[in-house]
Amino acid sequence: MAAVKEQSISDKLKALYNLQQVDSKMDQIAIMKGELPMEVSDLEDEITGLKTRLKKLESSVSEIELEIARHNNNIKESEALIVKYEKQLDNVKNNREFDALTKEIELQRLEIQLSQKKIRETTSNRDSKKEALDAISAKLNQRTKDVESKKVELHKIIEKTEKEEAKLLKESDKARKDIEQRLLTSYDKIRKAYRNGLAVVTVSRGACGGCFNRIPPQLIIEIGIMKKIIACEHCGRVLVDESIFVDQE
């Protein structure tokens, strides 16, 4: 950063006041945008989260469908084996073969019962996940509409203000070059401390233009002659005389 030429206290105050005026105009543009940028960002984060949950649920439902299909195949295989063993019963030659085939048939029937139980359980689980899937899909669709609506609204504001904002940014950068770093650091610190971003204020009707506390008459005189930089003893803002308006014209 280039060194700032030596300035009088009056010039320093005027430079600070000028910077405040520019930054306040930029603050007004930010107020016009309101919470929209943050709302858009929050909605986009929520949409990302919903998409992740949706993908996981879809994957889970697919796995359940495959499991149900496997159990159905097991039932068909067991049914086919039962038919096969029952046919073989017609040709058994002794009790041992009869008992062996009967046990196999019973075993396959138990396998069918087990698979049917698993199908009921997994079907219930699948239906529950599908309900959650439908709810998340509906929420995702709504959030997508919401974010698109807010993006359109924000775009209109940006389109309306972008030229003015770009101009003000240049003016702010230019104004900052005329102020020494020590003062800039204090100015930025004070601006961040207050929601309205006012770090340099005028004295109006004997009171601070920032916190509205009364200022002693002697201090008002010192502020008016601009021989030193004076901060409000209550809020810390830099105080300037209203006559600075005339000087700025």
trRosetta pair geometry for C-beta under 8 A, 3 or more apart (Angstrom, degrees):
i j d omega theta_ij theta_ji phi_ij phi_ji
1 177 7.8 -159 -162 -121 95 72
1 181 7.0 117 89 -72 152 114
2 177 6.9 27 56 -157 105 102
4 7 7.0 -40 147 -14 108 113
4 177 7.2 166 -97 162 91 51
4 178 6.4 104 -139 -164 112 28
4 179 6.5 -88 -108 97 157 9
4 180 4.8 -128 45 -77 143 67
4 181 8.0 -175 -5 -20 122 66
7 11 3.9 -124 -171 87 108 126
7 12 5.1 135 108 -56 127 80
7 15 7.1 -24 -167 -11 168 138
7 178 7.7 83 -67 174 148 84
7 180 7.9 -148 27 -27 116 104
8 11 4.8 99 52 5 75 100
8 12 7.1 -136 96 -5 41 87
9 12 5.5 -54 -149 36 35 115
9 13 6.3 34 154 -19 67 105
9 226 5.7 174 110 158 100 76
9 227 5.8 84 59 -173 150 21
9 228 5.7 -74 -141 -91 157 25
9 229 6.3 -146 -154 -42 103 73
10 13 5.9 -56 -150 36 28 109
10 14 6.4 26 153 -17 64 107
10 226 4.3 81 -97 128 78 133
11 14 5.7 -55 -146 39 32 111
11 15 6.2 35 153 -22 66 106
12 15 5.7 -54 -148 35 29 112
12 16 6.4 28 153 -17 64 106
12 179 7.1 99 -147 -125 74 78
12 180 7.6 -27 -124 12 113 101
12 183 6.6 -154 -169 -89 112 166
12 229 6.7 -67 107 -68 128 117
13 16 5.7 -54 -147 38 31 110
13 17 6.1 31 154 -19 66 108
13 200 7.9 152 -161 -148 68 128
13 226 5.5 -117 26 -144 153 113
13 229 6.5 -180 -77 -102 94 83
13 238 7.4 -168 -129 160 82 125
13 240 5.4 144 178 -106 115 112
13 244 7.0 -111 131 -105 108 137
14 17 5.6 -54 -143 38 30 111
14 18 6.2 35 154 -23 64 106
14 244 6.4 -171 -102 -150 74 108
14 247 6.2 -92 -110 118 123 133
14 248 7.1 175 -152 -79 97 84
15 18 5.7 -52 -147 34 28 113
15 19 6.5 30 153 -19 62 105
15 175 6.6 157 -171 -170 76 82
15 178 4.6 -142 -136 114 131 112
15 179 5.0 174 132 -74 127 90
16 19 5.7 -54 -150 36 31 111
16 20 6.4 34 151 -21 64 105
16 179 6.4 102 -75 -112 69 132
16 183 6.5 -101 -83 164 117 126
16 187 6.2 -154 -140 -95 101 132
16 199 7.8 -102 180 105 106 104
16 200 4.9 156 138 -84 101 149
16 238 6.0 -31 139 95 149 160
16 240 7.7 176 84 -54 107 131
17 20 5.6 -52 -150 34 33 114
17 21 6.5 37 151 -23 64 102
17 200 5.2 -144 -95 140 55 142
17 240 5.3 -17 -79 -5 126 171
17 244 5.4 -86 -165 154 178 146
17 248 7.2 -113 114 -70 123 130
18 21 5.7 -51 -152 30 32 113
18 22 6.7 28 152 -15 64 104
18 175 5.3 -158 112 -133 103 125
18 248 6.9 168 -87 -122 87 116
19 22 5.8 -57 -151 38 33 109
19 23 6.1 26 155 -14 68 111
19 172 6.7 82 -147 -140 78 67
19 175 4.1 166 -88 137 80 133
19 176 6.4 94 -118 -70 129 62
19 179 6.5 -27 -36 -28 148 146
19 187 6.9 22 100 178 140 156
19 200 7.6 94 69 12 87 142
20 23 5.8 -59 -141 43 29 107
20 24 6.0 34 157 -26 65 108
20 187 7.8 -126 -70 -158 89 117
20 198 7.0 55 -161 -142 119 61
20 199 6.2 -144 -103 57 111 82
20 200 4.0 -127 -46 50 153 112
20 201 7.9 -144 174 -62 159 46
21 24 5.8 -54 -146 32 26 113
21 25 6.8 28 153 -19 60 102
21 248 7.7 115 -33 -155 162 156
22 25 5.9 -56 -159 31 32 111
22 26 6.7 29 147 -15 65 105
22 168 5.6 160 -172 -159 88 86
22 171 4.7 -155 -131 114 138 114
22 172 4.9 -176 126 -78 131 74
22 175 5.7 -179 17 -5 148 152
23 26 5.4 -52 -151 37 39 114
23 27 6.4 47 147 -25 67 100
23 172 6.0 93 -72 -115 76 119
23 191 7.0 -52 145 -126 151 145
23 197 6.4 -138 137 153 109 126
24 27 5.2 -45 -148 30 36 117
24 28 6.7 44 149 -25 62 97
24 197 6.6 170 -99 96 64 115
24 198 7.2 36 -93 -90 113 76
25 28 5.6 -46 -155 26 35 115
25 29 7.1 38 146 -18 62 98
25 164 7.8 -115 154 162 115 109
25 168 5.5 -147 96 -118 115 139
26 29 5.6 -48 -156 31 40 112
26 30 6.6 42 146 -19 66 102
26 165 6.7 91 -125 -134 84 76
26 168 4.9 174 -70 134 95 142
26 169 7.3 99 -102 -68 133 63
26 172 6.8 -3 -29 -54 146 140
27 30 5.4 -52 -152 36 37 115
27 31 6.4 42 148 -24 67 101
27 196 7.4 80 162 -177 154 50
27 197 4.8 -158 -93 41 147 152
28 31 5.4 -48 -150 31 35 115
28 32 6.7 43 147 -24 62 98
29 32 5.4 -46 -155 28 36 117
29 33 6.8 32 148 -14 64 101
29 161 4.9 145 -142 -179 113 145
29 164 6.8 179 -86 100 133 113
29 165 5.4 161 164 -85 170 102
29 168 7.5 -175 -7 33 141 155
30 33 5.7 -54 -155 38 36 109
31 34 6.6 30 179 -75 40 57
32 157 5.6 169 133 -157 105 122
32 161 6.4 144 78 -53 148 152
33 36 5.2 -111 175 44 73 112
33 37 5.9 23 155 -21 127 100
33 154 6.5 49 -146 -134 93 85
33 157 5.4 154 -94 124 69 149
33 158 7.5 51 -98 -65 114 75
33 161 7.9 -109 -52 45 96 151
35 38 5.1 -61 -171 52 73 112
35 39 5.3 80 128 -32 90 104
36 39 5.5 -57 -138 38 29 112
36 40 6.1 32 162 -21 66 104
36 150 5.8 179 -150 -175 88 100
36 153 6.3 -136 -128 102 138 109
36 154 4.5 170 148 -85 133 102
36 157 7.2 131 46 27 161 148
37 40 5.8 -53 -149 34 29 111
37 41 6.4 28 153 -17 63 108
37 154 6.6 120 -72 -134 61 139
38 41 5.6 -55 -148 38 32 113
38 42 6.1 33 154 -20 67 106
39 42 5.7 -53 -144 37 30 110
39 43 6.2 29 156 -18 64 108
39 150 5.6 -122 108 -159 116 156
40 43 5.8 -57 -148 38 28 110
40 44 6.3 28 154 -20 64 107
40 147 6.1 100 -141 -149 67 84
40 150 5.2 -163 -80 115 85 122
40 151 5.9 103 -125 -77 126 74
40 154 6.1 -37 -45 -20 143 156
41 44 5.8 -55 -148 35 29 111
41 45 6.5 30 153 -19 64 105
42 45 5.7 -54 -151 35 32 112
42 46 6.3 31 151 -19 65 106
43 46 5.5 -53 -146 37 33 112
43 47 6.2 37 153 -22 66 104
43 143 5.8 177 -162 -173 93 94
43 146 5.8 -144 -135 103 143 109
43 147 4.1 180 124 -84 135 102
43 150 6.8 134 12 39 154 144
44 47 5.6 -49 -145 34 32 114
44 48 6.5 37 152 -22 62 102
44 147 6.1 115 -65 -137 68 146
45 48 5.7 -52 -152 33 32 114
45 49 6.6 31 150 -17 64 105
46 49 5.6 -56 -152 37 34 112
46 50 6.2 34 151 -20 68 106
46 143 5.7 -127 105 -152 116 149
47 50 5.6 -53 -144 37 32 111
47 51 6.3 34 155 -21 65 105
47 140 6.6 99 -137 -144 74 79
47 143 5.2 -173 -80 121 87 126
47 144 6.3 100 -120 -77 129 72
47 147 6.4 -49 -38 -18 139 152
48 51 5.8 -54 -149 34 29 112
48 52 6.6 31 151 -21 62 105
49 52 5.7 -54 -152 33 32 113
49 53 6.5 29 153 -15 66 105
50 53 5.7 -54 -148 39 33 109
50 54 6.1 38 152 -24 66 107
50 136 5.8 171 -161 -172 92 96
50 139 6.2 -146 -129 101 140 106
50 140 4.5 176 136 -89 138 96
50 143 6.5 146 3 39 157 150
51 54 5.5 -51 -144 35 31 116
51 55 6.3 34 155 -22 64 104
51 140 6.8 110 -68 -130 65 134
52 55 5.9 -54 -150 33 28 111
52 56 6.6 26 153 -16 62 106
53 56 5.8 -57 -150 37 32 110
53 57 6.2 30 154 -17 67 108
53 136 5.7 -134 105 -142 117 151
54 57 5.9 -58 -148 39 29 109
54 58 6.2 30 154 -20 65 108
54 133 6.9 95 -139 -142 71 75
54 136 5.3 -170 -82 124 86 130
54 137 6.6 103 -122 -76 123 70
54 140 6.4 -2 -54 -47 142 153
55 58 5.8 -53 -146 36 29 112
55 59 6.4 30 154 -19 63 107
56 59 5.7 -56 -150 36 30 112
56 60 6.3 31 151 -20 65 107
57 60 5.4 -54 -146 37 33 113
57 61 6.2 34 155 -20 67 104
57 129 5.6 176 -160 -177 94 99
57 132 6.0 -143 -129 100 144 109
57 133 4.8 -178 134 -87 135 91
57 136 6.8 142 16 34 155 150
58 61 5.8 -51 -146 36 30 111
58 62 6.4 34 152 -21 62 105
58 133 6.7 109 -71 -128 66 127
59 62 5.7 -53 -151 34 31 114
59 63 6.5 32 151 -19 64 104
60 63 5.7 -53 -151 34 32 112
60 64 6.5 33 150 -19 64 105
60 129 5.7 -132 104 -151 118 154
61 64 5.6 -54 -149 36 34 113
61 65 6.4 38 151 -23 66 103
61 126 5.9 95 -138 -146 76 84
61 129 5.2 -168 -77 111 90 129
61 130 6.2 95 -116 -72 134 78
61 133 6.5 -7 -42 -52 144 150
62 65 5.6 -51 -149 33 32 114
62 66 6.6 33 151 -19 63 103
63 66 5.7 -53 -153 35 33 113
63 67 6.5 35 148 -21 65 104
64 67 5.5 -52 -149 35 34 113
64 68 6.4 37 151 -20 66 102
64 122 5.3 172 -160 -178 93 100
64 125 6.1 -153 -124 98 140 106
64 126 4.3 177 128 -84 145 100
64 129 7.0 155 -2 35 153 145
65 68 5.7 -50 -148 34 32 112
65 69 6.4 35 150 -20 63 105
65 126 6.9 105 -62 -125 66 140
66 69 5.5 -53 -149 36 32 115
66 70 6.5 37 150 -23 65 102
67 70 5.6 -49 -150 31 34 113
67 71 6.6 31 152 -16 64 103
67 118 7.6 -114 156 155 105 112
67 122 5.3 -142 102 -141 122 158
68 71 5.8 -56 -151 37 33 110
68 72 6.4 34 150 -19 66 106
68 119 5.6 85 -137 -131 82 81
68 122 5.4 -162 -70 104 86 131
68 123 6.4 87 -105 -70 130 79
68 126 7.1 -26 -39 -34 134 151
69 72 5.6 -54 -148 36 32 113
69 73 6.4 35 152 -20 65 104
70 73 5.7 -54 -151 36 31 112
70 74 6.5 36 148 -23 64 103
71 74 5.4 -47 -149 31 35 116
71 75 6.6 40 150 -22 64 100
71 115 4.2 159 -167 -164 89 93
71 116 7.7 162 163 -62 120 26
71 118 5.0 -160 -107 89 144 117
71 119 4.8 -166 108 -65 145 91
71 122 7.3 165 -2 28 146 142
72 75 5.6 -48 -152 31 34 114
72 76 6.6 34 150 -17 64 103
72 115 7.5 163 -64 162 25 125
72 119 7.0 87 -60 -98 76 132
73 76 5.6 -52 -150 36 35 112
73 77 6.3 35 152 -19 66 105
74 77 5.7 -56 -148 37 31 111
74 78 6.2 30 154 -18 66 107
74 111 6.4 -125 161 160 108 107
74 112 7.9 -178 122 -97 88 48
74 115 4.6 -171 87 -97 122 145
75 78 5.8 -56 -146 38 29 109
75 79 6.2 30 154 -20 65 107
75 111 8.0 -178 -97 122 48 87
75 112 5.2 81 -129 -130 79 80
75 115 4.9 -154 -60 98 88 146
75 116 6.9 84 -94 -59 128 80
76 79 5.7 -54 -145 37 29 112
76 80 6.3 31 154 -20 63 106
77 80 5.7 -54 -150 35 30 112
77 81 6.4 30 152 -19 64 105
78 81 5.6 -54 -149 36 33 112
78 82 6.4 38 151 -24 65 102
78 108 4.1 161 -162 -171 90 92
78 109 7.4 159 163 -67 123 26
78 111 4.6 -170 -99 88 142 120
78 112 4.8 -157 100 -60 147 89
78 115 7.4 -172 4 6 141 140
79 82 5.6 -48 -148 31 32 114
79 83 6.7 34 152 -17 63 102
79 108 7.7 171 -58 157 26 121
79 112 6.9 85 -58 -94 79 130
80 83 5.8 -52 -153 34 33 112
80 84 6.4 35 149 -20 64 107
81 84 5.4 -54 -148 37 34 116
81 85 6.1 30 155 -17 69 106
81 104 7.2 -112 155 155 114 106
81 108 4.9 -162 86 -106 119 150
82 85 5.9 -56 -143 39 29 106
82 86 6.1 30 157 -21 64 108
82 105 5.4 85 -131 -138 79 81
82 108 5.0 -158 -62 99 89 141
82 109 6.8 82 -95 -60 132 79
83 86 5.9 -56 -145 36 27 111
83 87 6.6 29 155 -19 61 105
84 87 6.0 -59 -157 32 29 110
84 88 6.6 26 149 -19 64 108
85 88 5.4 -54 -150 36 37 114
85 89 6.7 52 148 -35 64 93
85 101 4.9 164 -171 -165 99 92
85 104 5.1 -166 -113 95 151 118
85 105 4.9 -158 100 -68 141 89
85 108 7.4 172 10 7 141 142
86 89 5.5 -36 -157 13 37 119
86 90 7.9 44 148 -23 56 91
86 105 6.6 86 -62 -104 78 133
87 90 6.1 -46 -173 17 42 113
87 91 7.8 10 144 4 65 105
88 91 6.1 -73 -161 47 46 98
88 92 7.0 72 143 -59 74 82
88 101 5.5 -157 94 -120 114 141
89 92 5.8 -21 -151 -20 41 114
89 98 6.7 72 -139 -128 82 74
89 101 5.4 -176 -79 119 81 148
89 102 7.6 81 -103 -65 119 73
92 97 4.3 179 -146 100 99 116
92 98 4.6 110 151 -68 166 77
92 101 6.6 -123 -78 9 126 141
93 97 6.1 66 41 18 69 147
94 97 5.5 99 59 11 70 97
94 98 7.1 -129 107 -4 39 94
95 98 5.3 -57 -146 39 37 116
95 99 6.0 38 157 -21 71 105
96 99 5.9 -54 -148 36 27 109
96 100 6.3 28 153 -21 62 108
97 100 5.6 -55 -146 36 31 113
97 101 6.3 27 158 -15 66 107
98 101 6.1 -60 -149 39 26 106
98 102 6.1 28 154 -21 64 111
99 102 5.6 -55 -144 37 29 113
99 103 6.3 31 156 -20 64 105
100 103 5.9 -55 -152 34 28 110
100 104 6.6 28 150 -19 62 106
101 104 5.5 -53 -149 35 35 113
101 105 6.4 37 152 -20 66 102
102 105 5.7 -52 -150 34 31 112
102 106 6.4 30 152 -17 64 107
103 106 5.6 -55 -147 39 32 112
103 107 6.1 37 152 -24 65 106
104 107 5.5 -51 -147 34 31 115
104 108 6.4 29 155 -18 64 104
105 108 5.9 -57 -151 36 30 108
105 109 6.5 31 151 -19 64 106
106 109 5.6 -53 -150 35 33 113
106 110 6.5 35 151 -19 65 103
107 110 5.7 -54 -153 35 32 112
107 111 6.5 36 147 -22 64 103
108 111 5.2 -47 -149 32 37 117
108 112 6.5 43 149 -22 64 99
109 112 5.5 -47 -151 31 35 114
109 113 6.5 37 150 -18 64 103
110 113 5.6 -51 -148 36 35 113
110 114 6.3 37 152 -20 66 105
111 114 5.7 -53 -147 37 30 112
111 115 6.3 29 154 -17 64 107
112 115 5.8 -57 -147 38 29 109
112 116 6.2 31 154 -21 65 107
113 116 5.7 -54 -147 36 29 112
113 117 6.4 32 153 -20 63 104
114 117 5.7 -54 -152 34 31 112
114 118 6.4 30 151 -17 64 106
115 118 5.5 -54 -148 38 34 113
115 119 6.3 39 151 -24 66 103
116 119 5.5 -49 -147 32 32 114
116 120 6.6 36 152 -20 63 101
117 120 5.8 -52 -153 32 32 112
117 121 6.5 28 151 -15 65 107
118 121 5.7 -56 -148 39 33 111
118 122 6.0 22 159 -11 69 111
119 122 6.1 -59 -138 45 27 103
119 123 5.8 31 159 -25 64 111
120 123 5.8 -55 -142 35 23 112
120 124 6.5 25 157 -19 60 106
121 124 6.0 -58 -156 33 28 110
121 125 6.5 24 150 -15 64 109
122 125 5.4 -53 -146 40 37 114
122 126 6.0 41 152 -24 68 104
123 126 5.5 -51 -144 36 31 113
123 127 6.3 32 155 -20 64 105
124 127 5.9 -53 -147 35 28 110
124 128 6.5 31 152 -20 62 106
125 128 5.8 -55 -151 34 30 113
125 129 6.4 26 153 -15 64 107
126 129 5.8 -59 -149 39 31 108
126 130 6.2 33 152 -23 67 107
127 130 5.5 -51 -145 34 31 114
127 131 6.6 38 153 -23 63 100
128 131 5.8 -51 -156 29 31 113
128 132 6.7 28 148 -14 63 104
129 132 5.5 -53 -150 38 37 112
129 133 6.1 45 147 -27 67 105
130 133 5.1 -48 -144 34 34 119
130 134 6.4 38 154 -21 65 100
131 134 5.8 -51 -150 33 30 110
131 135 6.5 30 151 -18 63 106
132 135 5.6 -55 -149 37 33 113
132 136 6.2 29 154 -16 67 108
133 136 6.0 -57 -146 39 27 107
133 137 6.2 30 154 -22 64 109
134 137 5.6 -53 -145 36 29 114
134 138 6.4 30 155 -20 63 105
135 138 5.9 -55 -151 35 29 110
135 139 6.4 26 152 -16 63 108
136 139 5.6 -55 -146 40 33 111
136 140 6.0 38 153 -24 67 106
137 140 5.6 -52 -145 35 29 113
137 141 6.4 32 154 -20 63 104
138 141 5.8 -53 -151 33 30 112
138 142 6.5 27 152 -16 63 107
139 142 5.7 -57 -150 38 32 111
139 143 6.1 29 154 -17 67 108
140 143 5.8 -54 -141 39 29 108
140 144 6.2 34 155 -23 63 107
141 144 5.7 -54 -148 33 28 114
141 145 6.6 28 152 -17 62 104
142 145 5.7 -54 -153 35 32 111
142 146 6.3 35 149 -22 66 106
143 146 5.3 -50 -146 35 35 116
143 147 6.3 31 157 -18 68 104
144 147 6.1 -52 -144 36 28 105
144 148 6.4 28 155 -18 62 108
145 148 5.9 -59 -149 37 29 111
145 149 6.3 31 154 -21 64 108
146 149 5.8 -59 -153 35 28 112
146 150 6.4 19 156 -12 65 109
147 150 5.8 -56 -144 42 33 107
147 151 6.1 39 153 -25 66 106
148 151 5.6 -52 -145 34 30 114
148 152 6.5 34 154 -21 63 102
149 152 5.9 -54 -154 32 29 111
149 153 6.5 28 149 -17 63 107
150 153 5.4 -51 -147 38 37 115
150 154 6.1 36 153 -18 68 106
151 154 5.7 -53 -142 40 30 110
151 155 6.0 36 154 -25 64 107
152 155 5.7 -52 -145 34 27 114
152 156 6.6 32 154 -23 61 103
153 156 5.9 -54 -156 29 29 112
153 157 6.8 24 150 -14 62 105
154 157 5.7 -57 -153 37 36 109
154 158 6.1 33 152 -18 70 108
155 158 5.6 -55 -143 40 31 111
155 159 5.9 36 155 -24 66 107
156 159 5.7 -52 -144 35 27 113
156 160 6.3 26 154 -19 61 109
157 160 5.7 -60 -151 38 29 111
157 161 6.0 -6 163 7 67 117
158 161 6.3 -75 -136 52 25 89
158 162 5.3 44 167 -58 70 103
159 162 6.3 -22 -120 -2 19 115
161 164 5.2 -67 -161 51 62 111
161 165 5.2 63 142 -29 90 107
162 165 5.5 -56 -141 39 29 112
162 166 6.2 32 159 -21 65 105
163 166 5.8 -52 -147 35 28 110
163 167 6.4 30 152 -19 62 107
164 167 5.6 -56 -150 36 31 114
164 168 6.3 29 153 -18 65 108
165 168 5.7 -55 -145 38 31 110
165 169 6.3 38 153 -25 64 103
166 169 5.7 -49 -149 30 30 115
166 170 6.8 31 153 -17 61 102
167 170 6.0 -57 -158 34 31 110
167 171 6.4 28 148 -17 65 108
168 171 5.3 -54 -146 39 36 113
168 172 6.1 40 153 -24 69 103
169 172 5.6 -51 -146 33 29 112
169 173 6.4 29 154 -17 63 105
170 173 5.8 -54 -149 37 31 111
170 174 6.2 31 152 -19 65 108
171 174 5.6 -56 -146 39 30 113
171 175 6.1 32 154 -21 66 107
172 175 5.7 -54 -145 36 29 111
172 176 6.3 33 154 -24 63 106
173 176 5.8 -54 -150 31 29 114
173 177 7.0 35 151 -26 60 100
174 177 5.9 -52 -161 22 34 114
174 178 7.5 24 148 -13 61 103
175 178 6.1 -63 -165 33 40 108
175 179 7.1 23 147 -13 69 113
176 179 5.8 -69 -153 38 40 107
176 184 6.1 67 -152 -116 91 130
179 183 5.2 -110 178 84 103 120
179 184 5.1 125 112 -62 116 93
179 187 7.4 -2 156 -4 154 150
180 183 5.2 84 66 14 80 103
180 184 7.0 -150 98 -8 38 92
181 184 5.4 -57 -144 38 34 114
181 185 6.2 39 158 -25 68 103
182 185 6.0 -53 -153 30 27 112
182 186 6.8 21 152 -12 61 106
183 186 5.8 -57 -151 39 34 109
183 187 6.0 39 151 -24 68 108
183 229 7.7 -147 -115 -104 113 168
184 187 5.4 -53 -144 36 31 115
184 188 6.2 28 159 -17 66 106
185 188 6.1 -55 -147 37 26 107
185 189 6.3 27 154 -20 61 110
186 189 5.6 -57 -148 36 30 114
186 190 6.4 27 156 -17 66 106
186 199 7.9 142 127 -175 71 129
187 190 6.1 -60 -151 36 27 106
187 191 6.3 28 153 -21 64 108
187 199 4.9 113 -157 126 64 155
187 200 7.2 -13 -130 -37 102 102
187 238 7.4 -28 -100 -8 81 133
188 191 5.6 -53 -146 34 32 115
188 192 6.4 30 157 -18 65 107
188 199 7.7 -32 -55 -71 14 162
189 192 6.1 -59 -152 36 28 109
189 193 6.6 32 150 -28 62 108
190 193 5.5 -55 -153 27 35 117
190 194 7.1 0 162 5 66 106
190 199 3.8 113 93 -127 117 99
190 236 5.9 -156 -115 116 110 105
190 237 6.0 131 -179 -103 138 60
190 238 7.4 165 46 -12 172 85
191 194 6.9 -84 -158 46 27 87
191 197 4.9 18 -162 -156 90 68
191 198 7.4 158 -115 48 66 10
191 199 4.5 -55 -59 -42 75 119
193 236 7.4 7 77 71 160 133
194 197 6.4 -150 89 -45 89 17
194 198 5.9 -52 95 46 145 71
194 199 7.6 176 33 -70 120 62
194 210 7.2 -71 -114 -166 170 116
194 235 7.7 37 -72 -178 133 120
194 237 7.9 -2 -15 -75 151 112
196 210 8.0 -177 71 -142 128 81
198 201 5.4 47 167 -66 122 106
198 209 7.5 -120 173 112 147 93
198 210 5.1 -172 108 -110 128 101
198 237 6.3 3 126 -125 90 140
199 237 5.9 -173 -167 -134 33 82
199 238 6.3 34 144 15 73 98
200 237 6.7 176 -90 179 19 93
200 238 4.6 -23 -108 70 74 109
200 240 6.2 28 179 -8 98 118
201 208 6.3 72 92 179 133 74
201 209 3.5 -160 170 71 113 103
201 210 4.3 -162 -13 -41 159 90
201 232 7.7 0 54 -32 117 131
201 237 5.1 27 12 141 108 141
201 238 7.4 143 22 75 60 56
201 239 6.5 -28 74 -110 75 56
201 240 7.3 178 93 29 28 81
202 209 4.8 59 60 -26 59 149
202 239 7.6 81 -146 -162 19 64
202 240 5.5 -52 -101 78 62 81
202 241 6.9 20 -149 152 87 13
202 242 4.9 82 -179 -85 132 65
202 244 6.8 -149 -102 40 107 114
202 245 7.5 5 -94 -40 153 101
203 206 7.0 14 170 -115 103 15
203 207 7.0 156 -160 70 69 27
203 208 6.8 -41 -110 -98 68 37
203 209 6.6 -124 -86 -26 19 94
203 215 5.9 -68 -133 32 119 153
203 220 5.9 168 160 -127 162 90
203 223 5.8 92 -18 109 141 158
203 239 5.6 47 -55 -172 97 109
203 240 7.3 -153 -6 83 81 33
203 241 6.1 -27 34 -112 108 47
203 242 6.5 -101 66 -31 68 84
204 207 6.2 -35 73 62 67 79
204 209 5.1 80 3 -85 109 95
204 242 6.5 94 -90 -72 69 122
206 214 6.0 0 136 -143 98 80
206 215 6.1 -156 178 47 58 82
206 217 7.5 -27 -132 -86 111 67
206 220 6.5 -49 -123 -79 66 149
207 212 5.1 19 155 -160 133 49
207 213 6.3 166 -154 81 91 23
207 214 5.4 -55 -98 -94 82 43
207 215 6.3 160 -117 -4 26 88
208 211 5.0 16 90 47 130 78
208 212 6.1 -96 70 -43 76 14
208 213 5.3 16 21 49 116 73
208 215 6.0 116 -48 -52 76 110
208 232 4.4 50 -112 -113 143 140
208 234 6.5 -150 11 49 156 117
208 235 6.4 162 141 26 155 119
208 237 6.6 124 -172 58 120 119
208 239 6.4 -87 -119 -98 85 113
209 212 7.6 35 -131 -75 17 60
209 237 7.9 -108 67 110 76 149
209 239 7.9 140 19 -126 91 77
210 232 6.4 -145 48 5 119 158
210 235 5.1 -140 105 86 124 156
210 237 4.2 111 -5 3 160 161
211 232 6.3 160 25 143 116 154
211 234 5.0 -137 85 106 154 122
211 235 3.9 171 -33 -37 131 133
211 237 7.3 173 -12 9 95 122
213 232 6.9 122 55 -174 112 119
213 234 4.3 86 24 -5 157 163
213 235 7.4 165 12 -16 120 98
215 219 5.2 -113 170 85 98 122
215 220 5.5 120 108 -64 115 90
215 223 7.6 7 153 -14 151 145
215 232 7.3 -89 -91 -121 110 84
215 239 7.2 118 -109 -138 154 159
216 219 4.5 86 66 6 88 107
216 220 7.1 -151 96 -11 45 85
217 220 5.5 -53 -151 30 35 116
217 221 6.8 38 152 -21 65 99
218 221 5.7 -51 -158 29 35 113
218 222 6.7 33 147 -16 66 104
219 222 5.5 -53 -150 37 38 112
219 223 6.3 43 150 -23 68 102
219 230 6.6 161 -169 -178 97 151
220 223 5.6 -50 -149 33 33 114
220 224 6.4 37 151 -24 63 105
220 241 7.9 100 -173 -103 70 94
221 224 5.6 -56 -153 32 31 115
221 225 6.8 19 156 -12 65 105
222 225 6.3 -59 -147 38 31 101
222 227 6.9 -84 -163 43 75 99
222 228 7.0 -24 171 47 109 98
222 230 6.2 105 112 -56 111 150
223 226 7.3 22 172 -71 38 57
223 230 5.4 -98 -89 51 84 140
223 239 5.2 -58 -123 119 134 112
223 240 6.8 172 -179 -141 103 19
223 241 5.2 146 129 -59 92 86
224 241 4.4 91 -106 -90 58 148
224 243 6.8 69 -145 14 82 128
226 240 7.6 27 -97 -139 105 79
226 241 7.0 -99 -53 9 97 115
229 238 6.2 -41 -171 -138 100 109
230 238 7.4 112 77 -155 44 61
230 239 5.2 -43 94 52 94 107
231 236 5.3 -7 172 -159 127 43
231 237 6.5 158 -154 78 79 25
231 238 5.7 -50 -98 -92 73 47
231 239 6.7 147 -129 -4 20 89
232 235 4.8 13 91 47 130 81
232 236 6.2 -49 65 4 82 14
232 237 5.0 20 15 50 118 78
232 239 5.6 114 -55 -52 79 112
240 244 4.8 -4 153 -14 124 151
241 244 5.8 131 73 -22 67 89
242 245 5.9 -17 174 0 64 113
243 246 5.3 -39 -170 26 63 114
243 247 6.7 61 136 -18 75 99
244 247 5.3 -52 -150 38 44 114
244 248 6.2 46 151 -26 70 104
245 248 5.9 -60 -152 33 29 110
245 249 6.9 35 151 -32 62 102
246 249 5.9 -50 -157 17 34 114
